[in-house]
Amino acid sequence: MTTMNVSLPDALKAFVDDQVTARGYGTSSEYIRDLIRKDQDRERLRGLLLDGAASPPTAPADAAYFDALRDGLRQPKRA
């Protein structure tokens, strides 16, 4: 694991310390790693949403669509 030093103003350091305590993190490093992971997840989701928005339209996902999905799940599987 690599080390990275970050300088924070006193107010931000106090906020981080409060979050570590309030949310049950063992260290400020755990809290920061969790923030970074969540940011990565948001970036991935944003990419997926943009890909979906750029894709060609398909049939609408209306009540009939979901009824067909449910019916397919209720059908016994054939071997």
N, C-alpha and C positions, 0 to 999 in steps of 0.2 A: 504494500500500500504506500502511496506517495503522500507526502505532507504538503499542505498549502497553508500559508499564514495569511490571515485577513485582518486588516485594521478596521476597527469599528469605533464610531463615536460612543461616548459613554451611554447615551440614551439607547442606542441600538444594542449594545452589549447587555444592558439591563433587561431589555426586551427579550433577547435570546435566553438569558439566564432564567427569566420568568417562564418562558415557554418550555424550557427543559424541565423545570420543576413541575409545572402545571400539567404537562402532557406525559410525564413519566419517562422521558429520555434519560439515559444514563450520563450522557455528556453532550456538550454543545455540538461536537462533531457528529453525533448521531442525528441530532435535530437538523443540522445543515445538510447531511447526506439525504435525509428524508425529504427535505424541501427540494433538493436537486432531482431526486427520483420522481417526485410529483410533477415537477416542471417538465421532465422528459416525457412523462405520460401525457401531459397536456399538449406538448408538441406533436407527439404521435397521433393523438386524437385530432388535433387541428389538421394534420396532413391527411388523415383518412376522410375527414369532413370535406376538405377542399377537393380531394380526389373524387368523392361522391358527387359533389356539386358540379364538377367538370365532366362527369360521365353522362352519356346519352340517357334520355328519359326511358323508363320502362313502364310496364303496366302498373296502374295505381294499386297501392296496398290498401284496399277497401275491405269492407266486411266479408265480401265473397272470397277474397284472397285468404283471409284468416280462417274462414270456415273450411276452405279446401285444405289448408295446413292441418287443422284439427282433425278433419276426416281422414287424412293420410296417416296421422298418428294413431287413430283408433283402429285402423285396418290391421288384422293380424299379418305378421311378416311371413312371407313364403320362403321355404328353404330351398 
